[in-house]
């Protein structure tokens, strides 16, 4: 693969990912095909920052994959908001999460997601719509990465929340301020843990969400 010949990529590549995440060779092969396609398409449309291409396995694949252990084993429906290049939703689908729906409003990015799902032989539904236009439906898990402030994400999530729905959001260094703002509008159980791919990032697990005005 092209990225494995880059000395910078050897710092953290498919081999390191496979060992650290204990995934099968088949999964690594599918993720590698996805990465190759991502880098090829990134020359034509903006999928990821050019500055992160050399660190794609850590900055994007590991960043997404770290959610996998947090997803309930009986999960049968996962909705990924603002999927973009497929992070984290498509990575999770390639790793074996069932019932993944990738919501993305950009038609070109949806074309990339469809081609990625095809070449990796991954079952995932690609939905070319804005989140607010989707019909309400309870799902098991909601994910998002670098999409919107936490309070706004919960507003987007509200039509899809059930008693056991879990929200898993990948957030940056401003999560404390986002949590302070979100608690003004939402009652929720929050589990905050450090990101394994970004020292300044966090994984936010939110459950039992309700709006303060509905209590």
C-alpha positions as CSV (number, residue, x, y, z in Angstrom):
1,X,0.0,0.0,0.0
2,X,1.2,3.5,-0.7
3,X,0.9,4.8,2.8
4,X,2.9,1.9,4.3
5,X,6.0,2.9,2.2
6,X,6.0,6.4,3.8
7,X,8.5,6.4,6.8
8,X,6.3,8.8,8.7
9,X,3.4,6.3,8.3
10,X,5.5,3.6,10.0
11,X,5.1,5.4,13.3
12,X,1.5,4.2,13.4
13,X,0.1,2.2,10.6
14,X,-2.1,-0.9,9.9
15,X,0.3,-3.3,11.7
16,X,0.3,-1.2,14.9
17,X,-3.4,-0.7,14.6
18,X,-4.1,-4.4,14.2
19,X,-1.9,-5.3,17.2
20,X,-3.3,-2.6,19.5
21,X,-7.0,-3.1,18.6
22,X,-6.8,-6.9,18.3
23,X,-8.7,-7.1,15.0
24,X,-8.5,-9.7,12.3
25,X,-6.4,-9.6,9.2
26,X,-9.5,-9.4,7.1
27,X,-10.6,-6.3,9.0
28,X,-7.2,-4.7,8.5
29,X,-7.3,-5.5,4.8
30,X,-10.7,-3.9,4.5
31,X,-9.6,-0.8,6.5
32,X,-6.5,-0.6,4.3
33,X,-8.6,-0.6,1.2
34,X,-10.7,2.2,2.7
35,X,-7.6,4.2,3.6
36,X,-6.2,3.8,0.0
37,X,-9.5,5.0,-1.4
38,X,-9.7,7.9,1.0
39,X,-6.2,9.2,0.1
40,X,-7.0,8.9,-3.6
41,X,-10.3,10.8,-3.4
42,X,-8.8,13.4,-1.1
43,X,-6.8,14.7,-4.1
44,X,-10.2,15.6,-5.7
45,X,-12.5,16.5,-2.8
46,X,-11.8,17.7,0.7
47,X,-12.3,14.7,2.9
48,X,-9.6,15.1,5.5
49,X,-6.9,17.8,6.1
50,X,-3.9,17.2,3.9
51,X,-1.8,17.7,7.0
52,X,-3.3,14.5,8.5
53,X,-2.7,12.2,5.5
54,X,0.6,10.9,6.8
55,X,-1.0,10.1,10.2
56,X,-4.3,8.8,8.8
57,X,-4.2,5.5,10.8
58,X,-3.9,7.2,14.1
59,X,-5.7,10.5,13.5
60,X,-8.7,9.1,11.8
61,X,-8.9,5.3,11.9
62,X,-7.9,4.8,15.6
63,X,-9.8,7.9,16.6
64,X,-13.0,6.3,15.2
65,X,-12.2,2.7,16.3
66,X,-11.7,3.7,19.9
67,X,-15.5,3.9,20.1
68,X,-15.9,0.2,19.2
69,X,-15.5,-1.3,22.7
70,X,-18.1,1.2,24.1
71,X,-20.8,0.1,21.8
72,X,-23.3,-2.5,23.4
73,X,-22.8,-5.9,21.9
74,X,-26.5,-6.2,21.2
75,X,-26.5,-2.9,19.2
76,X,-28.6,-3.3,16.0
77,X,-28.9,0.3,15.0
78,X,-26.3,3.1,14.9
79,X,-26.8,6.5,13.4
80,X,-23.7,8.5,12.6
81,X,-24.3,12.3,12.3
82,X,-22.4,14.2,9.7
83,X,-20.4,11.2,8.5
84,X,-18.2,13.1,6.1
85,X,-15.4,10.8,5.1
86,X,-16.8,8.0,7.2
87,X,-15.6,8.9,10.7
88,X,-16.5,7.3,12.9
89,X,-19.5,5.5,11.4
90,X,-18.0,3.7,8.5
91,X,-14.9,2.6,10.4
92,X,-17.3,1.1,13.0
93,X,-19.3,-0.7,10.3
94,X,-16.1,-2.2,8.8
95,X,-15.2,-3.4,12.3
96,X,-18.5,-5.2,12.5
97,X,-21.1,-2.9,14.1
98,X,-24.6,-3.8,12.7
99,X,-27.3,-1.5,11.4
100,X,-25.1,1.5,10.7
101,X,-26.7,4.5,9.0
102,X,-24.4,7.3,7.8
103,X,-26.1,10.7,7.6
104,X,-24.3,13.2,5.3
105,X,-25.7,16.2,3.5
106,X,-22.8,16.6,1.0
107,X,-23.6,14.5,-2.2
108,X,-20.0,14.2,-3.1
109,X,-19.1,12.8,0.3
110,X,-22.0,10.4,0.0
111,X,-20.6,9.2,-3.3
112,X,-17.3,8.5,-1.6
113,X,-19.1,6.7,1.3
114,X,-21.0,4.4,-1.2
115,X,-17.8,3.5,-3.0
116,X,-16.0,2.9,0.3
117,X,-18.8,0.6,1.4
118,X,-18.7,-1.2,-1.9
119,X,-15.0,-1.9,-2.0
120,X,-14.8,-2.9,1.6
121,X,-18.0,-5.1,1.3
122,X,-19.5,-3.3,4.3
123,X,-23.2,-3.1,5.0
124,X,-24.1,0.5,5.8
125,X,-26.9,2.7,4.7
126,X,-25.8,6.1,3.3
127,X,-28.4,8.8,3.8
128,X,-27.9,12.0,1.8
129,X,-30.0,14.3,4.0
130,X,-29.6,17.0,6.6
131,X,-30.1,15.6,10.1
132,X,-33.1,17.8,10.9
133,X,-35.0,16.4,7.9
134,X,-34.9,12.8,9.0
135,X,-38.0,11.0,10.2
136,X,-37.9,10.3,14.0
137,X,-36.9,6.8,14.9
138,X,-35.3,5.4,18.1
139,X,-31.8,4.0,17.6
140,X,-29.4,2.1,19.9
141,X,-26.4,4.3,19.4
142,X,-25.7,7.8,18.0
143,X,-22.2,8.9,17.0
144,X,-20.6,12.1,15.8
145,X,-17.2,13.6,15.3
146,X,-16.2,17.2,15.1
147,X,-19.7,18.2,14.0
148,X,-21.2,20.7,16.5
149,X,-21.2,21.7,20.1
150,X,-22.5,19.1,22.5
151,X,-25.8,21.0,23.2
152,X,-26.5,21.2,19.5
153,X,-25.7,17.5,19.0
154,X,-28.2,16.5,21.7
155,X,-30.8,18.7,20.0
156,X,-30.1,16.8,16.8
157,X,-30.2,13.5,18.7
158,X,-33.5,14.1,20.5
159,X,-35.8,12.6,17.8
160,X,-33.8,9.4,17.9
161,X,-33.4,8.9,21.6
162,X,-34.9,6.0,23.5
163,X,-34.6,4.9,27.2
164,X,-31.4,3.0,26.4
165,X,-29.9,5.0,23.6
166,X,-26.2,5.8,24.0
167,X,-24.5,8.8,22.4
168,X,-20.8,8.6,21.7
169,X,-19.2,11.8,20.6
170,X,-15.6,12.5,19.8
171,X,-14.8,16.0,21.1
172,X,-11.8,18.3,21.2
173,X,-10.1,20.4,23.8
174,X,-13.2,22.6,24.6
175,X,-15.3,19.8,26.0
176,X,-15.5,21.3,29.5
177,X,-17.1,24.5,28.2
178,X,-19.4,22.5,26.0
179,X,-20.5,20.4,29.0
180,X,-21.2,23.5,31.1
181,X,-23.4,24.9,28.3
182,X,-25.1,21.6,27.6
183,X,-26.1,21.1,31.3
184,X,-28.1,24.4,31.1
185,X,-30.5,22.7,28.6
186,X,-30.1,19.0,29.2
187,X,-30.3,16.5,32.0
188,X,-28.0,13.5,31.3
189,X,-25.6,10.9,32.5
190,X,-22.1,11.7,31.2
191,X,-19.0,9.5,31.1
192,X,-15.9,11.4,30.0
193,X,-12.7,9.6,29.0
194,X,-9.5,10.8,27.3
195,X,-9.0,10.1,23.6
196,X,-6.5,7.5,22.7
197,X,-5.6,9.2,19.4
198,X,-5.5,12.9,20.5
199,X,-4.0,14.1,23.8
200,X,-6.3,17.1,23.8
201,X,-9.4,15.2,22.8
202,X,-12.1,13.3,24.7
203,X,-14.7,10.6,24.2
204,X,-18.0,11.7,25.6
205,X,-20.6,9.0,26.4
206,X,-24.0,10.4,27.1
207,X,-27.1,8.4,28.3
208,X,-30.5,9.0,29.8
209,X,-30.9,12.4,28.1
210,X,-33.9,14.7,28.6
211,X,-34.5,18.3,28.0
212,X,-34.8,20.5,31.2
213,X,-38.1,21.9,29.9
214,X,-39.7,18.5,29.5
215,X,-39.0,17.4,33.1
